[in-house]
Structures are given as structure tokens and as C-alpha cells.
């Protein structure tokens, strides 16, 4: 078995790569590593709506209880909701069972520290070492020392009340279409917006265990775009399966990505004098238009590698409070410790409401550079080798020279899927498509060699 932890926990095809046995061992090792300093450890567990979550949840609970830790069982709740509850319910750690935007056959197990942050590499490495070596550094308890399972019946209310506390005022008069991706926000999302007074048209909010992310959500916003026009809505909002990301649609049905949402929020905070450290943290994938808009406003931009965990690390390092990714993972660190799609939705909606401007007018503050994104599936075992292939690296250098200062090419291996992602940015979209395809064709050729 290879390395377990990727950029966002342990991922794999449920019951094939991510088995109940592995979940049991992760439960044991995670509970041991994260709670051994606590005299009476408690670990909170939440999940998304995919069918395999029940199986993995049962195995995790068994593993955690077997080493003497109690489990606080939340049920279906967005990943950021688990992060929030982890740091407010005085527990030793949190666990989320979800594969985010991935298809239903995939699943994942992600741990949070007691203060709600994703685990540092050193702790993940310790858990991984224990699991892979099959060592058992703990003594199994018996009798009254075995862990219990406690249902957290008010988890949804606690999370909704927290989200409502992050905005001033209400949302009366706003017509909002909310695509819940048949995922973790299906119940809590519409309820939140309705309680704040918005007129809500929910989409894909009836999960059946297998329809999560199926032609819906932030990775497939086409139905949302049509619905905004159909209902004459002011705005459309799209979560992914675990609701830690958000994309938006303006009143004309045009898609608004995380870069534009961050720009709108940063400029609003700058105007109000509340943009802490006068800076924003983004990844290398963020559009050049974001950089230009924020630079014009006198806002500093810090840049990290792709992955919301790296954005959080840079936020903490620099004392900055706003950051995120083009994909819609946006972190408001003054409120929560991870990307939060519903929190981001409230921040954006409150700006629309306060400024009495349509979303299209707010998005005009950022002029987007043409950007082409292509993904190509590769053999999982080849993914890292392809990123150091001399021929591929030479092709990337050649394209970078061609684009010069008016553009860029960026190629990376996905941290969660067997994919190589190619991004080209510049002034001429047709040229970008051609150049990006050249890289994809070469990657495929090398992968099949």
C-alpha cells in the first residue's frame, strides 16, 4: 500500500481502496495520535450523503471506541460545520467522511485538530505510519473504559446559528437559487437562507445516497445557470458535495468563480477598513485579473501552491484573514478554520444586499484574463513521475517562453484524483487552447509509453 494521506485526507474508491478495515485502523490510529493527551478523549464525526458513508462511519466509530475514546455522532453536515463544532464542543479531534466534489464511488476520511484545523504533516505521518506498519502502540481498554457513542441532536442548529452570526442584517427581497449538489448542504443550506429572509429556490437538495455531485453542484453549474434565468433570481449559488466551496451565478446566468468572489469580498472589506493585514492569500491558479484588481486597490496578494490547506497555512503565517482558491474554497479566518461554502454565500449575499447592486456590477470590478483549464486522466502510479518527465518539462518551458509576460502555463498533478491538470492563461484564448492541448497530448503519450 502506498502513501495514504493526500492533500485532503485519505481518499479512494469506497470498499475497494478505502475499505471498512482501513477506516477501522484509521479510527484507532487517529484517536490514539490525537487524543492521548486527554484523560477522557472525545472525537466528533460527520459525513456527507454518499451511500458508503454509513459503512465507513460504523468502522471509524468502532476503531475510535476500541481505543477508549468517545464518539460524538453528528450525521450529515457540511465539512466546515464539523470544523466549527470541533473547536466549540471541547473535543479532542474531528473527523469528516466525504470525498467533496468527487463522484459517488469515491469517499474520504479527513481529520481536524481540536482547534478545527486540518492536521499538520507530522501528525498525518504518524497516523499513516501506525496504520501501514500495523503496530498497536495502545493498550485496548475493557469494561467501563471502552468508548461510547453520543448523538449530537442539535448540531445543525448550532451550525446555522453560527453562520447567521457572521453577517449583519437580513436578506429580505433577494431571490436566490441554491444548488446543494445533493450533498451535505441539502437540508441546512435552504433552511439557513430562508431563516434570514431570502426567497429560496433549492436545487438538487434531495440526496438518495448515489446522486451526490451527479451533474449538479459547483462542478456542473449548468442547471443552476438555467434556473437563475427561469426564476428571475438575483443570484445563484452552488455548493459541492461537502459544502466547503461556493461558486455563484449572476442575474444574467453567468458563472462567477472563487477568484471573482474573493475580489468582491476583499474590495468590500477594504472599503470598510476591515481587511486585516490589507492582504489576501490565493494560489498559483488564481487569475491574473484578480492580481490586477487587488493591486489597483492597494491590496497585497500572497501566493501559495494549490490546496486550501496551504492557503490556511499562509493565512496563519502572514496574519491575513481572507484567502482561497479559484475553485470556490474561500476561507474567512476570522470566522472559520476552513473553506465554508455557506459562510461564503452569506458574505456575498450581504454585499449584494448592502450595496443595492446586481452581482454583475460587482463582478465588473475584476477583468478576467482568458484562462484554459484541461484535465487528463493518467495511471495513478505514473502521476508523480510525469511531473518530473524531462520532455514534459521542456514543453512547459517552451510554452512559457512563447507566452512571455502576457501569460503563463501551469501544470500540476491533482492531490485527490489520478489527473494531470493544465492551465494556460493569456490574451488569446484560441492560442491558449492550442498550447494547453499540446501539453495534454504529450502527457497522454508519456503515460501510455
Legacy VTK file of the C-alpha trace (Angstrom):
# vtk DataFile Version 3.0
C-alpha trace
ASCII
DATASET POLYDATA
POINTS 449 float
0.000 0.000 0.000
1.320 3.438 -0.926
1.018 6.745 0.885
-2.400 7.163 2.490
-2.796 10.903 3.056
-3.110 13.250 0.085
-3.728 16.992 0.171
-7.186 16.486 1.664
-7.104 13.423 3.891
-7.322 9.788 2.801
-9.233 9.288 -0.461
-10.112 6.287 -2.598
-12.864 4.175 -4.121
-15.037 3.133 -1.195
-14.978 -0.593 -0.343
-12.108 -1.136 -2.765
-9.280 1.216 -1.782
-10.924 2.887 1.192
-12.239 -0.220 2.942
-14.031 -0.673 6.253
-10.876 -2.339 7.560
-8.766 0.679 6.663
-11.352 3.006 8.222
-11.237 0.958 11.437
-7.436 1.239 11.571
-7.579 4.971 10.805
-10.074 5.344 13.635
-7.768 3.598 16.068
-4.576 5.351 14.960
-6.246 8.750 14.651
-7.867 8.530 18.062
-4.559 7.438 19.607
-2.480 10.182 17.961
-4.983 12.988 18.503
-6.326 12.259 21.972
-3.596 10.605 24.042
-3.046 13.863 25.961
-6.707 13.892 27.028
-7.885 11.990 30.108
-11.341 11.443 28.592
-10.995 11.894 24.817
-13.988 12.704 22.612
-13.966 12.781 18.806
-16.731 14.264 16.669
-17.720 12.572 13.378
-19.757 13.961 10.475
-20.350 12.878 6.887
-21.813 13.778 3.519
-24.675 11.951 1.799
-22.917 9.286 -0.282
-24.017 5.695 0.277
-20.659 4.451 1.546
-20.585 6.929 4.442
-22.648 4.691 6.728
-20.245 1.780 6.273
-17.151 3.895 6.842
-18.739 5.734 9.753
-19.521 2.455 11.521
-15.944 1.232 11.032
-14.424 4.520 12.198
-16.620 4.583 15.276
-15.645 1.025 16.135
-11.956 1.870 15.795
-12.219 5.037 17.886
-14.253 3.441 20.654
-11.935 0.419 20.741
-9.055 2.585 22.000
-11.181 4.263 24.656
-12.344 7.493 23.018
-15.999 8.560 22.919
-17.618 9.488 19.604
-19.926 12.469 19.151
-22.025 11.446 16.159
-23.340 14.372 14.124
-24.669 12.714 10.949
-24.838 14.649 7.676
-23.369 18.157 7.966
-21.043 20.275 5.792
-17.330 19.774 6.385
-16.911 23.350 7.733
-19.732 22.631 10.174
-17.674 19.776 11.618
-14.620 22.055 11.792
-16.695 24.638 13.694
-18.156 22.076 16.122
-14.728 20.514 16.677
-13.360 23.740 18.107
-16.502 24.724 20.048
-17.670 21.459 21.667
-14.422 20.800 23.543
-13.462 17.619 21.744
-10.074 16.076 21.072
-10.456 15.960 17.289
-12.935 15.927 14.415
-13.429 13.550 11.502
-15.308 14.094 8.237
-16.273 11.263 5.894
-16.528 12.830 2.446
-14.922 12.954 -0.965
-16.045 16.545 -1.544
-16.748 17.106 -5.266
-15.727 13.580 -6.348
-18.255 11.072 -7.784
-20.289 8.791 -5.522
-17.997 5.758 -5.751
-15.184 7.729 -4.087
-15.014 8.615 -0.434
-12.536 10.072 2.011
-11.632 10.439 5.673
-10.307 13.771 6.884
-9.217 14.701 10.411
-9.342 18.051 12.180
-7.275 19.008 15.213
-9.011 20.081 18.408
-8.910 23.711 17.234
-10.557 22.920 13.908
-7.603 22.951 11.513
-6.540 20.215 9.117
-3.709 18.174 10.576
-0.078 19.165 10.072
2.013 16.773 8.003
3.831 15.455 11.077
0.612 14.199 12.683
-0.685 12.721 9.428
2.669 10.974 9.016
2.392 9.462 12.500
-1.142 8.169 11.852
-0.061 6.798 8.490
2.992 5.078 9.963
0.890 3.349 12.614
-1.682 2.181 10.061
0.793 0.907 7.483
3.097 -0.772 9.991
0.168 -2.468 11.713
1.724 -1.642 15.075
-0.543 -1.143 18.101
1.058 1.357 20.483
-2.105 1.453 22.607
-3.479 -0.904 25.229
-7.047 -1.895 24.423
-9.392 -0.887 27.258
-12.066 -3.140 28.722
-15.234 -2.662 30.719
-16.185 0.908 31.502
-13.107 2.279 29.689
-14.374 1.395 26.203
-15.609 4.415 24.252
-19.283 5.345 23.918
-21.314 6.843 21.039
-23.206 10.048 21.803
-25.686 11.564 19.311
-25.372 15.340 18.830
-29.012 16.178 18.151
-28.648 19.957 17.834
-25.595 20.012 15.523
-27.466 21.557 12.594
-28.943 24.327 14.754
-25.566 25.115 16.303
-24.022 25.477 12.849
-26.904 27.566 11.453
-26.813 29.912 14.449
-23.055 30.333 13.988
-23.433 31.143 10.284
-26.169 33.694 10.970
-23.887 35.417 13.490
-21.310 36.191 10.773
-23.497 38.756 8.980
-25.417 41.848 9.988
-28.890 42.422 8.685
-31.185 40.153 6.751
-31.734 39.058 3.160
-35.356 40.090 2.522
-36.061 40.878 -1.125
-33.327 38.625 -2.513
-34.355 35.752 -4.788
-31.713 33.032 -4.518
-31.329 29.722 -6.327
-29.241 27.303 -4.225
-27.736 24.160 -5.783
-26.932 21.790 -2.906
-25.257 19.129 -5.099
-27.461 16.504 -3.391
-24.836 16.728 -0.689
-24.214 17.894 2.835
-25.905 21.297 2.474
-29.193 19.833 1.201
-31.039 20.375 4.492
-29.046 23.099 6.201
-28.494 25.410 3.198
-32.082 26.248 2.238
-33.060 26.496 5.926
-30.260 28.999 6.615
-31.178 31.340 3.756
-34.906 31.113 4.471
-34.393 31.957 8.143
-32.526 35.099 7.038
-35.476 36.145 4.883
-34.351 35.261 1.359
-36.749 33.746 -1.164
-35.024 30.444 -1.885
-35.370 28.122 -4.864
-33.475 24.969 -3.844
-31.993 22.678 -6.492
-30.528 19.175 -6.102
-31.470 19.031 -2.414
-32.925 15.512 -2.308
-29.983 13.151 -1.778
-30.605 9.437 -2.234
-27.110 8.162 -1.477
-25.962 7.908 -5.084
-26.864 11.239 -6.707
-24.295 13.409 -4.895
-22.457 15.707 -7.378
-24.250 13.976 -10.298
-24.490 16.675 -12.996
-25.003 19.298 -10.326
-23.175 21.398 -7.775
-20.098 23.558 -8.235
-18.527 21.176 -10.786
-21.657 21.131 -13.002
-23.377 24.542 -12.683
-25.293 24.439 -15.990
-28.675 23.615 -14.406
-28.160 26.387 -11.864
-27.446 28.881 -14.625
-30.684 27.936 -16.363
-32.663 28.088 -13.122
-31.482 31.623 -12.301
-32.922 32.812 -15.607
-36.091 30.727 -15.215
-36.932 32.148 -11.772
-35.638 35.664 -12.439
-33.360 35.300 -9.436
-30.870 37.888 -8.248
-28.180 35.261 -7.723
-27.452 31.559 -7.979
-25.216 29.687 -5.537
-23.572 26.278 -5.979
-22.015 24.120 -3.269
-20.092 20.894 -3.787
-20.826 17.592 -2.038
-19.433 18.585 1.365
-20.280 22.298 1.002
-16.805 23.645 1.668
-16.765 25.537 -1.632
-19.018 28.013 -3.407
-19.432 29.263 -6.952
-22.037 31.848 -7.930
-24.156 32.790 -10.940
-25.151 36.385 -11.657
-28.623 37.555 -12.665
-27.746 37.022 -16.344
-26.828 33.376 -15.781
-23.065 33.936 -15.978
-20.785 31.830 -13.796
-18.753 33.627 -11.107
-15.743 31.722 -9.765
-13.834 31.889 -6.492
-11.376 34.493 -7.769
-14.158 36.944 -8.504
-15.935 36.219 -5.210
-12.683 36.834 -3.318
-12.129 40.072 -5.221
-15.635 41.330 -4.373
-15.222 40.435 -0.699
-11.690 41.863 -0.443
-12.645 45.174 -2.042
-15.704 45.459 0.213
-13.608 44.814 3.314
-11.008 47.309 2.081
-13.718 49.962 1.649
-14.934 49.321 5.200
-11.415 49.357 6.661
-11.705 45.783 7.956
-9.396 43.890 5.577
-6.944 42.588 8.148
-3.302 42.924 7.127
-4.597 44.611 3.945
-3.892 41.363 2.097
-5.409 38.277 0.503
-3.923 34.790 0.074
-4.531 32.978 -3.235
-2.986 30.052 -5.097
-0.900 29.984 -8.242
-4.073 29.103 -10.178
-5.764 32.438 -9.466
-6.486 34.603 -12.486
-4.196 37.500 -13.356
-7.293 39.696 -13.313
-7.587 39.176 -9.552
-3.983 40.281 -9.088
-4.573 43.407 -11.162
-7.819 44.373 -9.402
-6.386 43.953 -5.920
-3.104 45.661 -6.788
-5.064 48.652 -8.133
-6.849 48.864 -4.769
-3.563 48.725 -2.870
-4.174 45.215 -1.540
-1.217 42.860 -1.178
-1.536 39.332 -2.611
0.285 36.342 -1.133
0.513 33.267 -3.372
0.717 29.567 -2.413
0.649 26.193 -4.110
-2.762 24.685 -4.903
-4.696 23.335 -1.934
-6.814 25.068 0.684
-4.607 23.679 3.470
-1.698 25.686 2.025
-3.877 28.784 1.855
-4.702 28.365 5.552
-1.028 27.895 6.424
-0.157 31.141 4.623
-3.051 32.977 6.278
-1.702 31.954 9.665
1.897 32.775 8.725
1.090 36.267 7.461
-1.689 37.237 9.871
-4.083 37.589 6.930
-7.745 36.601 7.296
-9.123 36.231 3.751
-7.921 33.742 1.174
-8.935 30.936 -1.099
-8.958 29.217 -4.438
-10.482 29.791 -7.838
-12.460 26.575 -7.329
-14.516 28.260 -4.613
-12.714 27.174 -1.432
-12.751 30.536 0.350
-11.575 30.980 3.930
-12.742 33.793 6.176
-10.336 33.018 9.004
-11.974 35.443 11.419
-14.991 33.115 11.368
-13.944 29.565 10.489
-10.801 27.497 10.059
-11.553 26.010 6.640
-13.330 26.806 3.389
-17.054 27.231 4.045
-19.486 27.428 1.127
-22.483 28.620 3.133
-20.478 31.197 5.066
-19.073 32.494 1.773
-22.599 32.638 0.376
-23.720 34.824 3.282
-20.751 37.181 2.878
-21.507 37.599 -0.832
-25.261 37.969 -0.362
-24.778 40.585 2.345
-22.613 42.666 -0.010
-25.240 42.456 -2.770
-27.891 43.479 -0.238
-25.895 46.351 1.294
-24.676 47.859 -1.961
-28.045 47.511 -3.722
-26.148 46.483 -6.842
-26.661 43.444 -9.045
-23.960 40.794 -8.870
-22.970 41.559 -12.482
-21.993 45.102 -11.455
-19.896 43.837 -8.556
-18.085 41.308 -10.748
-17.120 44.081 -13.166
-14.527 45.163 -10.587
-12.313 42.328 -11.873
-11.416 41.991 -15.537
-10.822 38.304 -16.142
-7.964 37.127 -18.365
-8.812 34.242 -20.720
-7.877 31.027 -18.968
-7.983 27.474 -20.299
-8.137 24.524 -17.907
-7.696 20.977 -19.193
-7.553 17.742 -17.193
-6.241 14.426 -18.422
-6.630 11.135 -16.553
-3.407 9.171 -16.055
-2.361 5.946 -14.366
-2.224 6.668 -10.647
1.238 5.182 -10.261
2.563 7.464 -13.049
1.201 10.742 -11.722
4.276 11.993 -9.889
6.778 10.643 -12.441
5.020 12.513 -15.238
5.522 15.775 -13.346
9.302 15.294 -13.496
9.435 13.953 -17.061
12.120 15.886 -18.978
10.137 16.038 -22.189
7.052 17.431 -20.448
9.120 19.956 -18.515
10.815 21.084 -21.737
7.408 21.567 -23.403
6.205 23.663 -20.442
9.328 25.851 -20.645
8.831 26.296 -24.379
5.221 27.438 -23.907
6.161 29.763 -21.033
8.714 31.426 -23.340
6.063 31.770 -26.073
3.569 33.461 -23.718
6.165 35.750 -22.126
4.943 38.327 -19.609
1.450 38.407 -21.129
0.553 34.932 -19.920
1.602 31.763 -18.173
1.331 27.970 -18.234
0.871 25.917 -15.090
0.826 22.115 -14.874
0.243 20.092 -11.711
-0.815 16.667 -10.502
-4.153 16.555 -8.683
-3.795 15.865 -4.997
-7.030 13.855 -4.827
-7.537 12.197 -8.234
-5.401 10.434 -10.907
-5.332 13.560 -13.042
-2.801 15.977 -14.505
-4.233 19.496 -14.643
-3.053 22.016 -17.255
-3.825 25.722 -17.006
-2.886 28.282 -19.641
-3.590 31.989 -19.225
-3.051 34.926 -21.514
-4.616 37.288 -24.045
-5.555 34.924 -26.897
-7.950 32.111 -25.929
-7.509 30.190 -29.183
-3.738 30.171 -28.698
-4.152 29.062 -25.076
-6.348 26.117 -26.063
-3.795 25.001 -28.649
-0.855 25.255 -26.234
-2.664 23.524 -23.365
-3.722 20.701 -25.658
-0.110 20.207 -26.712
0.803 19.562 -23.083
-2.159 17.208 -22.592
-1.249 15.222 -25.720
2.351 14.859 -24.541
1.265 13.771 -21.046
-1.001 11.104 -22.537
1.781 9.898 -24.805
4.234 9.616 -21.926
1.614 7.957 -19.681
0.995 5.231 -22.265
4.676 4.644 -23.029
LINES 1 450
449 0 1 2 3 4 5 6 7 8 9 10 11 12 13 14 15 16 17 18 19 20 21 22 23 24 25 26 27 28 29 30 31 32 33 34 35 36 37 38 39 40 41 42 43 44 45 46 47 48 49 50 51 52 53 54 55 56 57 58 59 60 61 62 63 64 65 66 67 68 69 70 71 72 73 74 75 76 77 78 79 80 81 82 83 84 85 86 87 88 89 90 91 92 93 94 95 96 97 98 99 100 101 102 103 104 105 106 107 108 109 110 111 112 113 114 115 116 117 118 119 120 121 122 123 124 125 126 127 128 129 130 131 132 133 134 135 136 137 138 139 140 141 142 143 144 145 146 147 148 149 150 151 152 153 154 155 156 157 158 159 160 161 162 163 164 165 166 167 168 169 170 171 172 173 174 175 176 177 178 179 180 181 182 183 184 185 186 187 188 189 190 191 192 193 194 195 196 197 198 199 200 201 202 203 204 205 206 207 208 209 210 211 212 213 214 215 216 217 218 219 220 221 222 223 224 225 226 227 228 229 230 231 232 233 234 235 236 237 238 239 240 241 242 243 244 245 246 247 248 249 250 251 252 253 254 255 256 257 258 259 260 261 262 263 264 265 266 267 268 269 270 271 272 273 274 275 276 277 278 279 280 281 282 283 284 285 286 287 288 289 290 291 292 293 294 295 296 297 298 299 300 301 302 303 304 305 306 307 308 309 310 311 312 313 314 315 316 317 318 319 320 321 322 323 324 325 326 327 328 329 330 331 332 333 334 335 336 337 338 339 340 341 342 343 344 345 346 347 348 349 350 351 352 353 354 355 356 357 358 359 360 361 362 363 364 365 366 367 368 369 370 371 372 373 374 375 376 377 378 379 380 381 382 383 384 385 386 387 388 389 390 391 392 393 394 395 396 397 398 399 400 401 402 403 404 405 406 407 408 409 410 411 412 413 414 415 416 417 418 419 420 421 422 423 424 425 426 427 428 429 430 431 432 433 434 435 436 437 438 439 440 441 442 443 444 445 446 447 448
